[in-house]
Amino acid sequence: MGMTEYAAEQAEAFAANRQLDPDAAAHWREAVARHLRPRAGTRVLDLGAGTGTWARLFTDWYGIEMVAVEPSAEMRARSVFPGMLAGDAAALPLPDAYVDGAWISTVIHHVTDLGAAAAELRRVLRPGAPVLIRSAFAGRHEQITLFRYFPEAIRVLDGYPSVEQVRDTFTTAGFEFVALEQVPQVSAASLAQAVANLRRAAHTPLQLISDAAYAAGLDRMRTAARVAGPDATPVVDRLDLLVLRRDGMRDGMRDERSDEVRDGK
């Protein structure tokens, strides 16, 4: 993985700036539940888990077992989720048919070999299990606030995989397309708060623009925040949720091998 490398500075910025409040993420809770259908005994992979925020949220929301895998030692060192595993998208430290779903949040652009990752996910997922990919995809920036103030970052986003590229790669690996939807989230209570909390090192598109472009965008954000004043509304962003499903049995059906893996046989 690595469109950018998560050294200490980036990991610290991510931990400080990229944590969604549970209430702000309520729409994600609903969207994930619709496609994952979590229940007692469900086990889900959080791939590229960062500092473990989503793994902790899923555990709190659904009472399920999360397996958090993160390649960056700096991110793992700052994890709020215990027992995080070192691992890469193309070499997951998990047995075959081990998980009932996979969650991949703002990670897909860091995957250097998407085909290998799709094949590896198919290996560790049970038949019929969903992959839920939360991301900003190439060509789909309109509902994300940062790109309004940092237009140069759009060119960076356009270097990310597109929805079509990800869908086609996973289809080739043995998945089927299920859904694409935009999910709203409250990213900040106001634009002024968004400016105050902004850490360049926490956002890949901002790291990859020039210093001058970053400074100009920051000025635009500050000006807009001053204009909004005390009556400013929350900053609501909409990221994409792409859902794919591993081929095989569906609706809770499992083969004997899957049950044996769960039972440790």
N, C-alpha and C positions, 0 to 999 in steps of 0.2 A: 504494500500500500504506500502511496505517497505522492500526491500532487504538491503537498508541502510536508516537511518533516516536523513532527511534534517534539521539539526540544523543550527545555524547561520553560522558556518564555511563552511559547505557544500553549503549553499545557496549563500553565498558571492563568493565562488569559482566558482559556476555554473554561476552566473551572470557575472563574469569577464572572464570566459574561454570558455563558451559553446554557444557563440552568433555567428551565421554565418552571414557574410556580405551578403546583398541581391544579389550581383553579384556572390559571391561564391556559392550561393544556387540556381542559375538559373536553373539547371537541375531538382531540386525539384519542382520549379515553373511549369515547363513543365509537369513533371510526375503527379503531383497532378491535374493539369487542365485536363489531359486526362481522369482521372478516376472520378473526381468530377463533371466536366462540370459546373463550377460556372457561375451563371448569376444573374441578378437583383433579389433580394428577397431571395437568397440562405442563409440558416442559418446553420452554422457548429459548432459542439462541438470540442473544443480542450481539450482533457482529459489528466490530468497531465500536465498542461500548463507551469509549472515551473515559470520562470520570465516573461512569456508572449511574448517571441520573435516570435514564430511561429504565434500566434494570430495576432500580429501586422503586420507580413509579409503578411499573408493571406488577411488582411483588405486592405493593401496597394496594393497588387498584383491584387486582384480580385474585390475589392469594395463590399465584402459580409459582412454579420453579423456574428461575431464570439462570441461564448459563451465559455469562458475560465473557466475551473474548475480545482482547485489545492488543494490537501489536506494539504500541508505544509504552516503554517502561516508565516514561515520565507521566503519562496519563494514568497508568495503573497505580503509580505511587500516590496519586491524588484522588483515588477512587472513593466514592461514598458507598460503594457496593462491595461487600466482602467476597473473597474467594475468586476474584477475577483471574482469568486464564490468559497467558501469553499465546498468541496465535495469529495466523495470517489467513486472509480470505481464501487463498489457494491451498492452504494446509491447515485445516482445522483440527485441533487436538481432541476430537470426539469420535466415538464409534459410529458405525453405520446405523442408519435408521434410528437415531437417538433422540431427535427433537420433533415436537409437534408443530413447530412454526419457527420462522426467523424474522427478526426485526433488524432493519439496516437503516440507521438514521444519519443523514448528511454525511455519508461515507462513500457512496458509489463512485464519486469522482476521484477517490483516492485508490481505487482498485486498478492495479496496473494490467492485469489479465482478466478481463471480465468473463471470458469463456471458461477459464480454469476455475474461477470463483463459482460460476453457475453450476459446473459439474461437481465441485466439492460440496456445494449446498445440497444438490440433489442426493449426494451420497449420505449426508447426515440427517436429512429430513425423512420422515415417514411418508409413505404414499398418501397423496391427497393433502399434504401439509402446505400451508400458505407461506409465501415470502412477502413481507410488507416493507416496501422501500419508501422511506420518507426523504425527500430530496428537493433541491432546486435543479431542474433539468435545463439543458441548453434550449434557448429560445422561449423560455417560460419565466420571465423575470417580472412581469407587469404587476403582480400582487405582492411583491417583496419590497419593503420600504427602502432598504439600503440602496437599491439600484436607482431609486428616484433621485438620490442625492450624489451618488457616485456612478455616473453613467459609464465611465471608463471600465468599471468592473463588469459591465454587461459583456464586453469582449472576452473576459476571463470565463464568465459563465457559459458563453457559447463554445468554449473548449471542453466543457463537461459532456458526458454522454447524454444523448437525447433519449426521450421516452422510447422512441422507435428502436434505437440501438439496443437499449437494455431489454426491451420486450423481445426483440428478434434473437438476441443472444441466449436468453433464457428459454425461449421456445425451442431453439436448436438443441439445448441441453436436456430437454424433457419436461418443460413447464408449459402451462397454458395461461394466457392472459385472463384475468378476472375483472379488474376494474382500474380506472384512473380517476381520482377525485382530488379536488383542492380542499384542504382542511384549514380553517381559520385558527389562529392562536393570538393571544394578547402578548406581544413581545415586550411591551413596556407600558407603564401607566400613562405616559405622555411622551411627546417627542423630546421634551427637555430631559426627561429621565433617560431616554434612549441615548441622547448625546452624552450625558454624564457617565453612563455605564459603558459606552462604546470602547472596546479594546481592539485595535487593529489586528493584533496577533491572533485574535480568536476567529477571524473570518478569512478564509482562504482567498476569496476574490479581492479583499482589501489589501492583503499582503502582496498580491501580484500586480498591483498598479503602481505608478510612480509616486514618489513622495509628494510631488506638486499636485497630482490628481487627488491624492488622499487629503491634503490640506485644503484644497478647494472644495471638496465634498463636505468636509467637516464644517467649513464656513457656511456652506449652504444649509446644512442641518441646523446650525446654531441660529442663523437668521430666521429660518422657518419656525424654530421653537420660540424665539422672542416674539414673532408676529402672532403666534397662536396664543401666547400669554396664559393666564390662569385658567381659562376655559378650555384648554386643550383636551382633546379626546384621547383615549388609549390608542396606542400603535397596534394595529391588527394586521398581521401578515398571513398570507395563505401559501403554504407549501404543498407540493404534490404528494399524494400517496398512491404509489403504483403497487398493485397487488397481483401476484402470479401464484400459481398453484402447481406443486409437483404432481406429475402424472401418477396414476394408480388409483387405489380405492379411496372413497370419499365418505363424508357424513359419519365420521367417527369409526369407520371400519379399519381394522388393523390386521396385519398378518401375524403369524405365530412368531416370526423372527423379531418383529418389533416389540412384542410383549416380552420376549426373552431378554432383549437388551434392557428394557425398563426394569425387569426383575433381577438383573445382574446374572443371568444364567449363561 
